[in-house]
Amino acid sequence: MTVETTSEERIERLKALLVGQSTSRRARAALASAPEDSKNLLLGVMLHGANRLQEGRILTRVEQALVDALETVIDTEEVKEWGRAYRETVESVDQEQLIIPRLIAQRRALFGYTIYDLKAALPQLAREASEAPNVSVVSLEDLAAGRVEEDEAFVEAMRETGFAVTGTRLTRYDSASNSGALAESATAGRSAAAAEVEPWRVRLDMKSFYVKRAVGDQGGGRDEIYFTAASGVAGERGETFRSQEFGALSKGDERSFSSGKKTFLDQMCSGGSVVSSIQVWEADQSNAEWYDKLQLALQTAVEMIDVIERNPMSTFMPVPDPVAFGWEIAKVFIGLMDVLRNHDDLSCSRTFVLTRDDMTVLSSKRELEWNFNGDGHHKLTVRYEGERPTYPTGSLHYVFRSEETGGEWSAPVPLNRKTQLAPRAVVHDDNLHVVYASPDWGKLVGSWYDGTAWSTTPLPMGSPGFDLIAHEVPVCYWQVNRALNYCHWDNGWQGYTAIVREDTAVAPSLVVRRDKIWMVRAAFQGRNALVLTEDGDHSGREKELVRADHAFGAPSMAYGLGRFWVTYRLDGKLHTLHASTDNSPISASWSSPSPDGDSDHDPVLHFDGTDLWRAHVDKDGTPCLSRRTNVSDTSPGSWSDPTPIGGEPLTVLGTPGLATYKGRLYAFYHS
């Protein structure tokens, strides 16, 4: 296979590259100094592997994958010469000049670089990647809400270096005092989830692009470009793509891809991450076959990412490890391009890491707009046309809406957890807390969200039914074997207390008002009644709100619009009660029940500070939301016509839990 340079030229360029003396300004910027322990780590590992090959040693898995990529463009004998030149260079220059980590440069060829070394380096790689201006970690919630505009500083940084890397972030793992137990449970949860993943078809299309700045020849105002891509899925060979050429482009032009030249990835995926490297090229020089083969060979990193992903990292890891990996692989490509090519027709290169969760969100037909800001500036629109990944029955998801999304619901966001019962949520201390019942552990599990990432914390108590509320701290009540139990949050769930009286049939519901916790529960001993209790336990005063001939479903209580409200299900009918005054609900009179809806699931009330909402599941199984309207001092008002929760039909196993957080209304559900 022929490349543009001679073997002698390549060896000299490699030596110059190693000491930061590349003739390419962008290559120097791309491989510029970084933290000593991790700068351009995989490029160093590849050359260390070449040196070990030259000495006749057996390569490690990591070294072999990188050397195999190099052997797609030069033969084995030249790879050995690269290894020899690498060793001569690192032993003859000041270590401060090198663009690779000292720990690699000083490693003797006797010692290989293993997958375990790579795992140990990941936290540092992630920190370095998080600080790099040409690395973008997108919130999965932004993706779900359809916000795809990229940060201006990030877009400008890719022009300086000629490349960029993008991934998403949602989940992180707690590293509090119980980190050992947590790591064990998190690993078990991931392994169980991985075992249940069904393969799905991944398809990504280039839809169109917009010219924000033309490449131009000798400073002219027009350009001719084309796009290429090399994309890999763990366990698969991957595939390459080349678009048609687009000629005579000027600033402000928008072009669409032809129907036969738009799909850049179409494969079955069974888990792990998809990594796609996309380049914009000037059409002055034809793309050589070896570019594609090199990119595709580098996609073997996808398999290494899949291995590393099974080792959950701590809260202190700022970005997901696949993104750090993608960044390292992109730098290997940039470094090799500098050594192997005589001309500079690569306008911009970007690496994208897509997870199963990303593709779940994108399957709701969210489009992505990716900037390619290099010699020219082109904004590429990409659309996911593949299948939606499936999740095990009982998997936890959420949707949200706000004024910033025009009141539109987001795409469903998976949390990669399973629950036996519908989750419940509450906001406390600027964090969103969610509690659900894990079927794997047979216990309640609490998670909290800080607006950026989720943390998980096991709550080791059984729970057939529960409710969650924020008081001075979040508190959780649940019933098991007809008895009520209680715990509270203090940097972890603790203070477990059993309330002895055993007459609660289903989950209770809680409200905080005037520094007191009020609880309504469905009692059953000798009666079927809804009972209101002061102070949230059985030591305070009680009031029976309503009796019936049959057992009640789990009630839901809220305070808002100047009064207490209780909604419940009885014989497939929904009912709403309200207190007559804002005084103590024990001394107040309550309205008589009257049917105001139908459902086979228990309803949920939520007051967001302005509006009172009721969620329920209609007879068709659709989760719906109604707002209490026309409430006045003299009128309790009525429920508005129910509207579906979510921007697309949702399948749920119970009524979603509601919470308002940072101006967004969240609905958590299991399906």
N, C-alpha and C positions, 0 to 999 in steps of 0.2 A: 504494500500500500504506500502510495507516494504522498509525502507532505512537502510543504513549500521550502523547507530549509535543508541544508546538508547536515550529516552527522556531526561534523566538526563545528558548524555554526551552532547547532543545538547544545553541544557540550559547553561552549563558551557562554551562550546565553543562560544556561542553567547556573553556571558559576556566578555570573553577574546577578541573576535573580536571587540567589541565596544570600547575597550580601547587600540587597536592596539597591542595586545599580541597574535596574532594567531601563531600557531606552524608552519604554512606554510610561507616560505620566500616569495613566489610569491603572496600569498594573502596579506601579509603585504605591499609589494611593490604596488600592484594594488590599495589598499585602503589607501595609504599613505596620509599624510597631504596635503591638498589643501586649496585654499582661504576659510576663515572661514565661509562665508555666503552660500557656496554652496557645500562643500565637501560631496560626497556620499549622495546627497539630497534625492533621491528616496528610498534608503535603509532606511534612517531615517524616511521618510514618511510612509513606509510600517510598520515599528515597532511602530510608533506613532499610526497608524491605528489599529494594534494589541492591543495596550494598550487601545484605545477607545472602541474596541470590548469587551475587558475584563471588562470594566466599564459599558457595556450595552448601549453604544451610537450608533446612526445611522451614518454610515461611509459616507464620501463624495465619489464622483465618482472616484477620484484619489486614495484615500485610499482603496476603495473596489476592484479596479482592481488589486492592488498590494497584498492585503490580499487574494484575490481569487487565485492568483498565488501561494502564500505560502500554501494555503489549498489543493493544488494538491499533496503535499508531506507529510504534517502532518495534523492531524485532528483539528477540531475547538477548542477543549478543550486545545490542546497543543499550538495552536496559541495564545490563551488567556494567557497561561503561559509565552510565549515569551514576550507578552505585559507587563506582571507583572515584568519579569526579566529585561526588557528594562527600565521600570520606576525606579526600584530600583537602577539600575546601574547609570543612568544619574543623579540621585539625590544624589548619594553617592560618586562620584569621582570628581576630578578636571576637569572642563570643557575642559581644554587644552588637556587632554588625549583622549577625544572622537574623533572617526573618522567620526562623523556626525555633521552637522551644529549646532551651538549654538542656532540659532533661532528655530530649531526643538526640541532640547533637553530641552529648557526652555519653550516650548509651553505646556500649561496645557491640559489635556485630554478633557476638556470642549470644546476646540476650534479645529475644524477639519481643515485639509489642503485641500483647494479647487482648482479647475482648474484656478481660478483667481490668487491665490497665485502662482501657477505654471507659469502662463503667466508673472507675475511680476518678477519671478526669471530667466526667460529665457535669458535675456542679460548677466547676470553674469554666468550662466551655459555655454553659448556659449563662453564667454571669457576664462573661465577655460578650456573648451574642446580644444580651439584653442591653448592653451599653453601646453597641455598634449603631451608628446613625442610619446605616443601610439595612437594618433588620427591623421588620415590622411584625409585632404580635397583635393580631386583631382580636377584639372581644367577640366571642361566639354570639353574645347577645346583640352586638351591633350587626353581625351578619344576619341574625334572625329577624332583626327589625328592618333590614334592607338598607342600612347605612353603609355605603361602600366607598365613600370618598377617602382617599389616602392623605396622610399628614404631609404638609408642604415641606417640612424639614427633611422628612424621609425621602420624598421625591427628589429633592435637590441633592441629597447625599448619594443617591444612586447615579446621578450624573457625574459626580466627582470620581466615583470608583468604577463605574461601568457595570455594576451588578447590584442585586439586592435579593433578600430572602424574606418570605412572608409565611406566617402560620397563624393559628388561632390559640386562644386560651380560654378554658372554662374551669376545670377542676384542679384543685391542689390538695395535698394531704397534710393534716395537722402534725406538728412536731412538738406538741405539748408534753406534759409529764407522762402521759400514757402512750407515747409514740410507739413503744414496742408492740403493745397490743393492737394499736391502730394499724401499724404497718402490716401486721399479720392478717388482720381482717381486711384491709384494703387489697392485699395480695390475693387473698381468697376470693374476694369479690370480683377482681379482675379476671382471675383464672376461671371462675364459674361463668362469668359473662362471655369470655373468649370461647369456652366450650360450647356455648349455646348460639354462637354467631352463625347465621346461615349466609352462604355466599350471595352476593348481589352484583348486578351488572353496573359498572361504572362507565359513564360516558360524559365527556366534556367537549364542548364545541366552542370554537372561536366564531363569534357572531359578527362583529364589526370592529372598526377602530377609527379613532379621530386623530387628525394631525394637529397637534398643538404647536410644534416647531418642526419644520422640515429639516432633513439631514443636509441637503445641498451639496453641490460639487464646487470646490474652490470658492466657498462662500456664497454660492448661488441660493436661490430660494425654492428649488424644487428637489424632490428626491425620488428614487426608485428603491423599494424595499420588499422584503418578504419575511415571513415568520417561520421558525422551525421549533420543534419541541421534541424532547425525549422524556417519556413518562414511564414510571415503573410502579408495579404493585408487588408487595411481598409474595415471594413464591412463584412469580410469573416472569416471563422473559422481558416484558416491557415492549414498548413500541416507539417508533419515531414518526415525525410528521414534518411535511414541508408544504407551505401554502403556495398559491399562485403568486407571481410577482405583481406588485402594484406600482405602476409607473406614473411619472409626471405629477407627483403629489405636491400640494401647496398647503400652507397653513390654513386651517379651517376646513379642509376636506374631510369627508367621512366616507369610508368604503366598507362594503360588506364582503364576507367570504363566500365563495361559490359553494353550492350545495355538495359538491364532491370533494371539496378541499376545506373542510371546516372542523371535522372531528379529529381531535389530536389524542384522544384516549378512549378506547372502547374495549374493556376487558372485564372478566369476572374477578371479584375481590372477596376474600374470605376473612378479612380483618387487617389489623395493622394500619399503616399509613400509605397514602399515595404521594409520591414525590414527582413533580413535573418541572423540568427545566425548559424555559422558553427563551428564545433569542430573537432579536430583530436584527436583520442583516441588510447592509447596502447591497443592491443588486449589481454593482459594478464588477464584482468578482463572484463567480459561481461557487456555490457551497460544495465543499468536497465531502465525499462519502465518509471519510474518517472522522469528521466532526460528529456526525450522528453516532457512529460506532463508539466513539469515546464517551459521549454523553450517556449512551445507553449502558455502557459498561460501568460508568460511575453510579448508575442507579442500583447497582448491587448493594449500595449503602442502605437501600430500603430494607433489606433483610436484616442488616445490623441494627437498624432503628427498631425493627419489630422485636428483636431480642432484648434490646435495652428497655423498651417500653414496658416489659413485664416486671421491671424493677422500679416500683413507685419511688419518687424522690420526695424531698421534704418541702415544707413551706418556703424555705430559703432559696429554692430553685426558681429564679424569676421567670424563665420561659420554658416551654416544654422541650424535652431533649430532642425530639425530631427536628425542631427548628434549629437548634444548635448544630445538629448533624448536617442539616441542609446547608447551613452557612459554611461549615468546614468543607463540604463537598464542592460548593460553588467556588471557593477560593482555590481548590485544587484545579478546577477547570480553568479559571482565569490564569493561574500560574502556568499551566501547560500550554494554553493558547499563546502566551507571551514567548515561550521557548520554541514552539513549533511553527509559527506563522511568520511570513515575510510582510504581509499587508495587514491593515487594520480595518476590515470591513464590518466588524461586529459593533453594532450601535449600542446595544444594551442586552444584558443577560439577567434573567430573574429565575429564582427557584421558589416553588410553592409546595408547602406541605399540607395536605388535606387529610383529615382524620375521618373516621366513620361518622362522627357527630357532625362534622362539617357537611358531609354529603347528605346526612339526614335533613339538615336545615336547607341546603341548596335544592333538595328535591321538591321543595315548595315553590320552585321556579324563581328563586332569588338569583338575580344576575350579579356578576362581579365586574368591576371596572378596575383594570390593572394598568398602572403607568409604566411605560418603558422610556425613561428619560436618560438618553445617552448622547450620541452625536445628534440625533433628532429626538423629538418628544412625541410619542404615540400612546394614546389611551385605548387599550384593548378591552372590549366587552366579551366576557366569557359566560356561558350558560351551561348549567348542569342538566343533562338530558337523560341521565341514567335512572336506575331504580332506587327507591327508598330502602335503606337497610332495615331489616326487621330486628325487633327486640323481643326478649322473652316475655311471656304473659306476666303482667304485674309490674312492668318496668315504669319507672318514675319519669315524668316529663313535666314541662311547664310552658305556658305561653304568657305574654304580657302585652299591655297596650298603654299608651299615654298620649298627651297632646303633641309631643314631638313626633309621633308616628301618625298624626292625624286621626287618632282614635282607632287606627287599624291594629288588629291583632298581629303579633309576631308569628313567625314560623315556630312549630314545636321544637323545644330544646330538650334533648335527652340528658338525664343526670347519671345514666349508667348504674342505677341501683334498682332493686326490686322491693316491692312492698305488698303486704297482705291486705292493707286497708288504705283508703284514700288519705293522703297526707294532710297535715294542718300546718299553718304558717303564722308567724307573728314577727313584728319589728321591735327590736330593743337595742339601745346604745348604738344606733346607726348601722346595725347589722340585721339581716333578714334570717330568721331561724325557721327551719322546717323540721318537723318530726314525722317519722313514718315507721311502720312495723316491718322489720326485716324478716322475710321468710327463711333466709339462710341461717339466721342466728336465733329466731324465735323471740326477738327482743325489740324494744323500741330503739330507734336510731335517730340521733339529732344531727343536722347539718346546718351550717351557717354560711352566709354569703355577705361579703363586704363591698359588693358593687363591682368587684373585679374577678374574684375567684371564689370557689366553694371549698369549705373545709368539712371533714367528716369526723364525727366523734361517736363511738358506740355508747348506747344507753342500755345497760344490761338488766332490763326488767321485762317480764312478759306483758302482753297488751292486746286483748281482744278489741278494745275501743278506747279512744283518748281524745283530749282536747288540750290546746296550748294557748297561753295568754301571757302578756307582758304586764308585770306589776312593777315593783322595784327591780325585779329581775324576771326573766321569763320563767314561768312555772308550767308544769305539765301534770294533768290529772288523768288517770285511766282506771278502768275497771277490769278486774280479772277474777273469775270465779265469784261474781256478784259483789265483790268488795272493791272499794275505791282505794287508789294509791296515789301518791303525790311525790314529786321531786322538783328541784329548782336548778337554775343555771348559775354557776359561779366559775367561769373559765372551765367549764365541763359540767355535765349533769350529775348532781349529787343530792344528798339529804333525803334519801328514799324513806318515805313514811307510809305505813299501811293504816287506812281508816277502817276500823273494825266492823262497823255496821254493814251488814251484807244484804242490801235491798235494792241495789242499782242494777238494772237489767242491761243497759247499753251505755255508750260513752256519755259522760256529762258534757255540759257547755258552761263556759266561764265568761264573766265580764268584770272589768275593774271600774269602779265608780266611787268617787269620794274616798279614796285610799282603802276601799274594801273590795275583796274578791267575792262576787256573787256567783252562785252556781245553780243551774237547773239540771235536774236529772230525772230519769224515768224510773220510778219506784214500782215494785211489783208484789211485795209481801202483803197478801190479803187485799190488794187493790192494784189497779192500773192507774197511775196518776203521774202528772208532772209536778215535781216538788222544787220550789225555790228555797235556797239556803243562804243565810247571811254568813259572811267571812269564809266562804269556800270550804268549809268542813261541816261536821255534824254537831259542832258545839254551839253554833249560833241559832237564831230563830229560824223557823221554817214556815213556808206558806204553800198550801196546795193550790196550784193554778187551775187544773182541770182534771176530771176523771173520765174514764171510758170503760166500755165493756171489753175492749181488746188491748193488747200491749202496744205501747207507743214505740215508734222508732226513735233514734237518737235525736234529741232536740238541739236547736242552735239558738243562742241568745246574743244580742248586741245592744249597746246603748248608742243612740244617735237621734237627731231631730227632736231633742228635748224629752225623750222618754225611753223606757226599756221595751225591747221587742223580743218575742220568742216565736220561732217557727218550728213546726214538727210535721211528721207524716203519720197518718192513722188510716188503716184500711185503704192504702193506695191514694189517699187524698192529702193535699198539703193544706195546712192551717197556719194562721198568724194571730198571735195574741199581742196586746200592748198594754202597758200600765197607764192609768188615767192621769198621773201627775209625775213630776220630776222628783218627788219626795221618795222616801224609802219604798222600794218595791214590795216590801213586806206589808206595809200599812196601806199602800195604794190599792185601789180596785183595778181589776183587769177585765178586758173586753171578753165577750163570749166568742168561742171559736166558730168560724164559718169557713167552709172549703174555698180555697182560692187557687187551686191547681191540682194536677195529677202527677204522680211519680212513683216509681218502684224503689227509689233511693231517698235517703234522708237529705233534707235541704241544709244549706249553709248560709248564715247571715254574715255581713261584713259592712262596717261603717268606715268610710275612707276619710272622714273629717268634714265632708260636705254632703255626700250622698250615702243612703242606705241601700245596699245591694243584697239580693237573694240569689244564690246559685242553686240550681236543681237539675235533675236529669229527666227529660220528658219521656213519654211513653215509647218514643222511637229510639231511645238511648242516646239522644243528643244532649250534651251539657249546655245549659242555658243560663242567662243572666237577666234579672229584672231589677228595676229601680223603683223605690218607693216615691210616689209623686203626690202632689197636692196635699201635703201634710201641713196642718195649721193648728193653732191653739184649740180650735173647735172641731177639727176633722183629722182622723187618722190617715186619710188618703187611701191610695190603692197601689197595686203593683202594675208597672208598665208591662206592655206585651213582651214576653221573653224573646231574647235574641241569642243566637248561638255563640258560645264561647269559642274563640279561635277563628283564624281567617280561612280555615278549611274544615270540613267535617272531621270531628274528633271521635274516636272510640274510647270510652272510659268504662272503668269497672266500679266507679262510685263518684259521688259529687265532688268536684274539685274543691280544694282549700284555697281561700282567698286572702290576699294581703296587699297593702299599698306600701311601696318602698321607693324612695327617691323619685316620686311623681309618677310611678308606674303601678298599674293594677296587675298583680300577678295571679295566675290560676294554676295551681299544682294538681296534677292528676296522675292516676296509674291506669295502664291499658294493657 
